[in-house]
């Protein structure tokens, strides 16, 4: 697998830290902007990347790659993923997949028609601890309540309050608490419970963007609350409650470092089944397998999951009267 990276931001740095432990993934090229050229050159040199580009068309034409990793700001995902698919490349796209369900559906249909791999880089879906949760959740009996709280005060919020609108709080760039951090909670819940019966989003809105909010997903017998905040902080944790016990995850739903199962009247059992300390390892190991084995059945399964998430996102934004893009 020969990988070309779009972007030179923080998430790319995190990926490259981990990539040394996946030598089967060869990073052959990277695309950055002319404005950040010095940073691009440093990333290229520090990570022994053969090719660096500032022009996307040249990147697609001359880069020695078969797969594109779209690690750009949210509002650029659709455009760059589409052009990469049109060029015959497999695509790994950072979360959130797109800003709208319609954009996602167009990419999904194009990828499947071209028999190309298209997947969303969403860490929690591939972690060993998440698979453990799926396995032990039936022991909780009848599920009743799920609460996911990912509240992390953003240093960019200070600048936002002072009038500087950075991408994380820019509605035109797909910013906001729902798309940035609550999206992990949505993936977490939908991956376990499937499509909700109804979706309601109660956001705190400043300057047309949600700086925090409470998302309610209603299932026939389970009530789910997803809290995402960039304007305040709290204990970050997720709980799943049933009539026979509960599951506790301390820390964000993007990491799932440890899972604690507490059945009624029994001692707690702790699980630590992630395969690697870096949260991105397991997803990219699976992306490598899917691409090299051309496992389109698994690709379609993951796309179906991402579609459910995008349906929730569309309904949440409409419910909260938030317009992105």
C-alpha positions as CSV (number, residue, x, y, z in Angstrom):
1,X,0.0,0.0,0.0
2,X,1.5,3.3,-1.1
3,X,-0.1,6.2,0.7
4,X,-0.2,9.9,-0.3
5,X,-1.2,12.3,2.5
6,X,-3.4,15.4,1.9
7,X,-2.6,17.9,4.7
8,X,0.1,18.9,7.1
9,X,-1.9,19.6,10.3
10,X,-1.9,18.0,13.8
11,X,-3.7,14.8,12.8
12,X,-1.0,14.2,10.1
13,X,1.7,14.5,12.8
14,X,-0.2,12.0,15.0
15,X,-0.5,9.6,12.0
16,X,3.2,9.8,11.1
17,X,4.2,9.1,14.8
18,X,2.3,5.8,14.5
19,X,3.1,4.9,10.9
20,X,6.6,3.7,11.8
21,X,4.9,0.7,13.5
22,X,3.1,-0.1,10.3
23,X,6.0,-0.5,7.8
24,X,3.7,-2.2,5.3
25,X,2.2,1.2,4.7
26,X,4.7,3.2,2.6
27,X,4.1,7.0,2.8
28,X,5.3,8.1,-0.6
29,X,4.0,11.7,-0.9
30,X,2.4,14.6,1.0
31,X,0.5,17.7,-0.2
32,X,0.6,21.0,1.7
33,X,0.0,24.6,0.9
34,X,2.5,27.2,-0.4
35,X,1.7,29.2,2.7
36,X,3.0,26.4,5.0
37,X,5.9,25.4,2.6
38,X,8.6,25.4,5.3
39,X,6.5,23.2,7.6
40,X,5.8,20.8,4.7
41,X,9.5,20.5,3.9
42,X,10.3,19.7,7.5
43,X,7.6,17.0,7.6
44,X,9.0,15.5,4.4
45,X,12.5,15.5,5.7
46,X,11.7,14.3,9.2
47,X,9.7,11.3,7.9
48,X,11.7,10.4,4.7
49,X,8.8,11.1,2.4
50,X,9.9,10.9,-1.2
51,X,7.6,13.5,-2.8
52,X,6.1,16.8,-1.5
53,X,3.6,18.9,-3.5
54,X,1.7,22.1,-3.2
55,X,-0.5,21.6,-6.3
56,X,-3.2,18.9,-5.9
57,X,-3.5,18.1,-9.6
58,X,0.3,17.5,-9.8
59,X,0.0,15.4,-6.6
60,X,-2.6,13.2,-8.3
61,X,-0.7,12.9,-11.5
62,X,2.9,12.5,-10.4
63,X,2.7,10.9,-6.9
64,X,3.6,7.3,-6.6
65,X,0.6,6.1,-4.6
66,X,-2.5,4.0,-4.8
67,X,-4.3,5.4,-1.7
68,X,-5.0,9.0,-0.6
69,X,-5.4,9.9,3.0
70,X,-7.6,13.0,3.2
71,X,-6.5,14.8,6.4
72,X,-7.7,18.3,5.5
73,X,-10.2,20.7,7.3
74,X,-13.7,19.3,7.4
75,X,-15.1,21.4,4.6
76,X,-12.5,20.1,2.1
77,X,-13.2,16.4,2.6
78,X,-15.8,16.1,0.0
79,X,-14.0,18.0,-2.8
80,X,-10.7,16.3,-2.4
81,X,-12.0,12.8,-1.8
82,X,-14.1,13.1,-4.9
83,X,-11.2,14.2,-7.1
84,X,-9.1,11.4,-5.6
85,X,-11.7,8.8,-6.5
86,X,-12.1,10.3,-10.0
87,X,-8.3,9.8,-10.4
88,X,-8.8,6.1,-9.5
89,X,-7.3,6.2,-6.0
90,X,-8.5,4.5,-2.9
91,X,-9.5,7.0,-0.2
92,X,-9.2,7.1,3.6
93,X,-11.1,10.2,4.7
94,X,-10.8,11.8,8.2
95,X,-13.9,12.3,10.3
96,X,-16.4,13.8,9.8
97,X,-16.7,12.2,6.3
98,X,-18.5,15.2,4.8
99,X,-20.6,18.1,5.9
100,X,-23.8,16.7,4.5
101,X,-25.4,13.3,3.8
102,X,-25.9,14.2,0.2
103,X,-22.1,14.7,-0.3
104,X,-21.4,11.4,1.4
105,X,-23.9,9.5,-0.7
106,X,-22.3,10.8,-3.9
107,X,-18.8,9.7,-2.7
108,X,-20.2,6.3,-1.6
109,X,-21.9,5.6,-5.0
110,X,-18.8,6.8,-6.9
111,X,-16.4,4.5,-5.0
112,X,-18.6,1.4,-5.3
113,X,-19.2,2.0,-9.0
114,X,-15.4,2.3,-9.5
115,X,-14.7,-0.7,-7.2
116,X,-12.5,1.5,-5.0
117,X,-12.0,1.4,-1.3
118,X,-13.5,4.4,0.5
119,X,-13.4,4.4,4.3
120,X,-13.7,6.9,7.2
121,X,-10.8,7.3,9.6
122,X,-12.8,7.0,12.8
123,X,-10.6,5.5,15.5
124,X,-13.2,4.0,18.0
125,X,-14.8,1.7,15.4
126,X,-11.5,-0.4,15.1
127,X,-10.2,-0.4,18.6
128,X,-10.0,-3.8,20.4
129,X,-11.7,-2.4,23.4
130,X,-14.7,-1.3,21.3
131,X,-15.0,-4.9,20.0
132,X,-14.9,-6.0,23.6
133,X,-17.8,-3.7,24.4
134,X,-19.8,-5.3,21.6
135,X,-19.0,-8.8,23.1
136,X,-19.9,-8.1,26.7
137,X,-22.8,-5.7,26.2
138,X,-25.4,-8.5,26.2
139,X,-24.4,-9.3,29.7
140,X,-26.0,-6.0,30.8
141,X,-29.4,-7.5,30.2
142,X,-32.0,-5.0,28.9
143,X,-30.2,-1.8,27.9
144,X,-31.7,1.4,29.3
145,X,-29.3,4.3,29.2
146,X,-26.2,5.4,27.4
147,X,-24.4,8.6,28.1
148,X,-21.3,9.8,26.3
149,X,-19.6,13.0,27.5
150,X,-16.7,14.4,25.6
151,X,-16.2,17.9,26.9
152,X,-12.8,19.5,26.4
153,X,-12.2,23.3,26.7
154,X,-10.6,24.5,23.5
155,X,-7.8,27.1,23.6
156,X,-9.2,28.3,20.3
157,X,-12.4,29.2,22.2
158,X,-10.6,32.1,23.9
159,X,-9.6,33.5,20.5
160,X,-13.2,32.9,19.3
161,X,-14.6,34.9,22.2
162,X,-12.2,37.7,21.2
163,X,-13.4,37.7,17.6
164,X,-10.8,35.5,15.9
165,X,-12.7,32.8,14.0
166,X,-10.4,29.8,13.6
167,X,-11.5,26.7,11.6
168,X,-12.6,24.8,14.7
169,X,-15.4,27.4,15.2
170,X,-16.0,28.5,11.6
171,X,-19.4,27.3,10.3
172,X,-18.2,27.7,6.7
173,X,-15.4,25.3,7.4
174,X,-17.5,22.7,9.1
175,X,-16.5,23.6,12.6
176,X,-18.4,23.3,15.9
177,X,-18.7,20.9,18.8
178,X,-21.0,18.4,17.0
179,X,-18.6,17.9,14.0
180,X,-15.4,18.1,16.0
181,X,-15.8,16.0,19.1
182,X,-19.4,14.8,19.5
183,X,-19.0,13.0,16.2
184,X,-17.0,10.4,18.2
185,X,-19.9,9.9,20.5
186,X,-22.3,9.5,17.5
187,X,-20.0,6.8,16.0
188,X,-19.7,5.1,19.4
189,X,-23.5,4.9,19.9
190,X,-24.6,4.2,16.4
191,X,-21.9,1.5,16.0
192,X,-23.5,-0.3,19.0
193,X,-27.2,0.4,18.6
194,X,-27.7,1.2,14.9
195,X,-30.2,3.7,13.6
196,X,-32.1,5.8,16.2
197,X,-35.8,6.4,16.0
198,X,-35.4,10.1,16.4
199,X,-32.6,12.7,16.7
200,X,-32.7,15.9,18.7
201,X,-29.8,18.4,19.1
202,X,-29.8,21.1,21.8
203,X,-26.8,23.3,21.0
204,X,-25.3,26.3,22.7
205,X,-24.8,28.6,19.7
206,X,-22.5,31.6,19.5
207,X,-21.9,33.4,16.2
208,X,-23.9,30.8,14.3
209,X,-21.8,27.8,15.5
210,X,-22.4,25.3,18.3
211,X,-19.7,25.7,20.9
212,X,-21.3,22.9,22.9
213,X,-24.5,20.8,22.8
214,X,-26.5,17.9,24.0
215,X,-27.6,15.3,21.4
216,X,-30.4,12.9,22.2
217,X,-30.8,9.7,20.3
218,X,-34.0,7.9,21.0
219,X,-34.3,4.1,20.5
220,X,-37.3,2.0,21.3
221,X,-35.9,0.8,24.6
222,X,-32.7,2.8,25.0
223,X,-32.2,6.5,25.6
224,X,-28.8,7.9,24.5
225,X,-27.3,11.3,25.5
226,X,-24.2,12.5,23.7
227,X,-22.6,15.6,25.1
228,X,-19.9,17.5,23.3
229,X,-18.4,20.7,24.5
230,X,-15.5,23.0,23.4
231,X,-16.5,25.9,25.6
232,X,-16.4,24.1,28.9
233,X,-14.9,20.9,30.4
234,X,-16.0,18.1,32.6
235,X,-15.1,14.5,33.5
236,X,-14.8,12.8,30.1
237,X,-16.4,9.4,30.2
238,X,-19.1,7.1,28.7
239,X,-21.5,4.8,30.5
240,X,-23.8,2.1,29.3
241,X,-26.5,0.9,31.7
242,X,-28.7,-2.2,31.7
243,X,-30.9,-3.9,34.2
244,X,-28.2,-6.4,35.0
245,X,-25.2,-4.1,35.1
246,X,-23.2,-1.3,33.5
247,X,-20.1,-0.5,31.5
248,X,-17.8,2.4,32.2
249,X,-15.3,4.0,29.9
250,X,-13.1,6.6,31.6
251,X,-11.7,9.0,29.0
252,X,-13.0,10.0,25.5
253,X,-15.0,7.7,23.2
254,X,-12.2,8.2,20.6
255,X,-9.6,6.4,22.7
256,X,-11.4,3.8,24.8
257,X,-8.2,3.1,26.8
258,X,-10.0,0.8,29.3
259,X,-13.4,-0.8,29.7
260,X,-14.9,-1.6,33.1
261,X,-17.8,-4.0,33.4
262,X,-19.8,-4.0,36.6
263,X,-22.6,-6.6,36.8
264,X,-25.1,-6.4,39.7
265,X,-23.7,-7.9,42.9
266,X,-20.3,-8.9,41.3
267,X,-16.8,-7.4,41.3
268,X,-15.9,-5.1,38.5
269,X,-13.9,-6.6,35.6
270,X,-11.5,-4.4,33.7
271,X,-10.6,-5.0,30.0
272,X,-7.6,-3.5,28.1
273,X,-7.7,-5.1,24.7
274,X,-6.5,-2.4,22.4
275,X,-3.7,-3.8,20.2
276,X,-1.4,-0.7,20.4
277,X,-1.0,2.4,22.6
278,X,-1.6,4.7,19.6
279,X,-5.3,5.2,18.9
280,X,-4.8,5.3,15.1
281,X,-2.9,2.0,14.8
282,X,-5.8,-0.5,14.6
283,X,-7.8,1.5,12.1
284,X,-4.9,1.9,9.7
285,X,-3.9,-1.7,10.1
286,X,-7.4,-2.6,9.0
287,X,-7.4,-0.1,6.2
288,X,-4.2,-1.8,4.9
289,X,-5.8,-5.2,5.0
290,X,-9.0,-4.0,3.3
291,X,-7.1,-2.4,0.5
292,X,-4.5,-5.1,-0.1
293,X,-7.2,-7.9,0.1
294,X,-9.7,-5.7,-1.8
295,X,-12.3,-6.6,0.9
296,X,-15.2,-4.7,-0.6
297,X,-17.7,-6.5,1.6
298,X,-16.1,-4.9,4.7
299,X,-15.8,-1.6,2.8
300,X,-19.6,-1.6,2.2
301,X,-20.2,-2.5,5.8
302,X,-18.2,0.4,7.1
303,X,-19.8,2.8,4.5
304,X,-23.2,1.7,5.7
305,X,-22.2,2.6,9.2
306,X,-20.8,6.0,8.1
307,X,-24.1,6.6,6.3
308,X,-26.1,6.1,9.5
309,X,-23.8,8.5,11.2
310,X,-24.2,11.1,8.5
311,X,-28.0,10.7,8.7
312,X,-27.8,11.5,12.4
313,X,-25.5,14.5,11.7
314,X,-27.9,15.8,9.1
315,X,-30.9,15.5,11.4
316,X,-28.9,17.0,14.4
317,X,-27.8,20.1,12.4
318,X,-31.4,20.6,11.2
319,X,-32.8,20.2,14.7
320,X,-30.3,22.7,16.1
321,X,-30.8,25.1,13.2
322,X,-27.1,25.1,12.4
323,X,-26.0,25.6,8.8
324,X,-22.5,24.6,7.8
325,X,-20.5,25.3,4.6
